[in-house]
Amino acid sequence: MKLLKKSLVLFITVASLNSIAQNNKALAAAFSQSYDYEAIAKYDAAISTLNAVYSATSYEINLRMGWLNYSAGKYKESVTYYQKAIALMPAATEPKWAVINSYTKLESWNDIEKTYLSILKLDPKNSTANYNLGSIYYYRKDYYSAKKHFDVSLNLYPFNYNNMLMSAWTNYFLGNKNEAVTLFNKTLLYSPNDKSALEGLSLIK
């Protein structure tokens, strides 16, 4: 009886391992085929190939499906897959950066803002996220919030053109004239005769 039980367990284990191996092989083949279709811009075919092996619990498939739907111009569907990837790997910034592209196409500015904020919770000193979020607040004329994020980016990259110029204008609108003059002049070191920097200096008496 014990021998029979051991044989049954061994059979089930072997069968399970064979099934996993077959699934992995099918998944690898589907991904490979999807890359081939993508290379010739047949995005719908690539999507169909992955749909055949789709698993809602696979981070990799959802991330890939998000990208393929984005490439196919199916931005709402792309967001759905990216959101699934985010839910599966909440500590990852990868899918958050990706979904911003889809939100941009959909002009979902509030979702973009929320996504940048969620990235900064995971990576508070990310220069790109801080700069882009600062830009959102700047164009909303929320200069106080803009400065908060521009300052982080500027401290990380003090001689970056965009960081200096946007920080200069933000300080100008906040009434911080000395800081604005300093940053406009530094911008001119990077970009001599820069029209925006010269305009800013001409407005400060």
N, C-alpha and C positions, 0 to 999 in steps of 0.2 A: 504493500500500500504506500509506504514511504517512497519507494522507488518510483511509483506511478506519479506521485505528487511532484517529486523532483523533476521527472521527465516533462510533466505538464508545465511547470514553471519555466524550465529551460526552453520549451517550445514557444511559450508566450513571449519570453524575452527575446529570442531569436527573431520571432515574427515582428515584434515591436521595433527592433533594431533595423530590420529589413525595410519596414514601412517608413521609418525616419530617413533612412538612406535614400529611398525612392523619392520621398517628398523633397529632400534637399537637392537631389539631382534635377527634379522637375522645376524647382524654384530657381536654381542656377541657370537652367536652360531658358526659362522665361525671361529672366533679367538680361541674359546675353542677347536673346532675340529682340528684346525691347530696345537695347542699345543700337542694334542693327537698323531697326525701323526708325529710331530717332535720327540716326545719321543721315537718312534720306527724307527727313521731315514727314514721315508717315506716323504722326503722333497717335491717331485713332487706332491704328494697328498695334502700336506699342502698348496702348492702354488695354486693348482687348487681350493681348498676350498676358499681361499681368493680372487681368481680371480672372483669367482661367485658374490662377493659383492664389487668388486674393485671400488674405486672412486679416480680419479686423484687428487682431492682436499683434500684427507684425509692424514694428516701427519702420523697418526698411522699405516694405512695400508701400505703406502709406506716404512716406516721404517721397518715394519715387513717383507714385501716382500724383502727388501734389505737383511735382515738377512737370510731369508729362501733360497734365491737364492745363497747367499754366502755359506751357509751350503751345498747346492746341488752342489757346484763347478761351478756354473754359475756366474763367477765373473763380466763379462761385464754387464749382466742383473742386477746384484746386484748394480753395480755402478749407473746404470740408475735410479733405485728406490731410492737409497740414495740421488742422486742429486735432485730428485723431492722433497724429504723430506727437504733437505737443502733449496731449493727455497721457500718451504712453511713456514719454520720456520728459517729465516736467523739469528736470534739471539741465536739459539740453537747450542751448541757444540756437543751434543749427536750424530747427524748423521755424523758430520765431523770425529769424532773419529772412527765411524763404517766404513765409506767408506775407511779409511786408510788401513784397513785389506784387502779390495778387491784390492785396488791399489797395495798393497804389493805382493799379489798373481800374479798380472798382471805385476809386476816389473815396474810400472809407477812412477819412482822416482821423476820426475818433478811435477807430480800431488800430490804426497805425500808432497813434499816441499811446494807447494802452499796451501795445506790443513792445514799444521801446521802453516803457516803464517796467514791463515784466523782464526785459533783458537786463535792465540796470539793477534789478533786484538780485539777479544772478551774477552780474559783472558790473559793479557800480562805477568803475573807472574806465569803462569802454569809451574810447574817444569818439568813435563814429556814432554810437547811440546817443551820447551826450550832445554832440554837435547837431545831429539831425533833429533831436527833440528840441534843442535850443532854437533851431530854425523854425520849427512849428510854432513855438511860442512867440518868436520874434514877429512873424507875419500875422499873428493874432494881436500884435501890439501888447502882449503880456511881457514887457521887457524885464520885469523883475525875475520871472521864471526863466526867461531866456538866458539872463546873465548867470543864473545858478548853474546851468548846464554848459554854457560856453566857457565859464571859468574852469571847469574840470578839463575840458578838451584843450583849452589854451595852456593850462599848467602842464599838460602832458606833451603838447607840441607847441612850444612858445613861438616858434618862427614859421608856423604854418600860415600861408596866406589867408585862407578862409577863416581860420580861428582869429587871427589878428583883426581882419577887416570887420567881421560880424561882431566881435567883441567891442571894437571901436564904436560902431554905430549904436550898439546896445547901450554902451556907457553914455554916448551923446544924448540919446533919448531919455535916459535916466537923470540927466543933468550932471553927470560926472565928467566935467569938461577936461580936467587935468589927465584923467585916465584915457579919455577919448583922444586927446592930442598926442599922448605918448604912443598909443596903439596905431593911430593914423600914420605917424612918422615912422614907426617900425614897419608898417605895411609898405611904405615908400622905399624902405631899404630893400625889401623883397621884390617890389614891383615899381621901379622908378617911373614917375609921371602917371601913376595909377589914378584914373579919373575919379573913382569913388572916394579914394582917400583924400585927394586934393579938394573934392567937393566938401567932404566932411570938415576939413581944416578951414575952408573958407567960411563956413557957417559959425565957427567958434570965434568969438571976439574976446 
